[in-house]
Amino acid sequence: MLAVPSLVCAYLGAQAGFAPVPNALPYALKTFVSGTGMGVLFKEALPAWTGLETLHTVVARPEVSARDLLARLPTREGLTLTLHQTLFLGLNVLALLGIGRLVTRVWRPHVVEVPACAS
């Protein structure tokens, strides 16, 4: 029962601890929500490496508020940001499915077939 609040507080504490802003907790909350549950690789690293802006990379900037992002959503820029976010979310889901499949394959009990003895 305490695991979920503990994980949420630990995540927000770590996020706020690394945030380069004076008001770290609101920053941590808005980047958590805008990251749509993705890991750092998919919500920050891949967009930076590819140069594709997402909803998260825009709202993660300290000068951009959630209200600013909401104002951009009905525009062409908002559509592009949403499509890029969806792309990285899809890649994240595929990676997690692949990892899950690998784990289940490795941990699946192997049945050793013993040949029947004919006497």
Buried (B, 14 or more C-beta within 10 A) or exposed (E): EEEEEEEEEEEBEEBBEEBEEEEBEEBBBBBBEBBBEBEEEBBBEBBEEEEBBBBBBBBBEEEBEEEEBEEBEEEEEBEBBBEBBEBBBEBBEEBEEEEEEEEEEEEEEEEEEEEEEEE
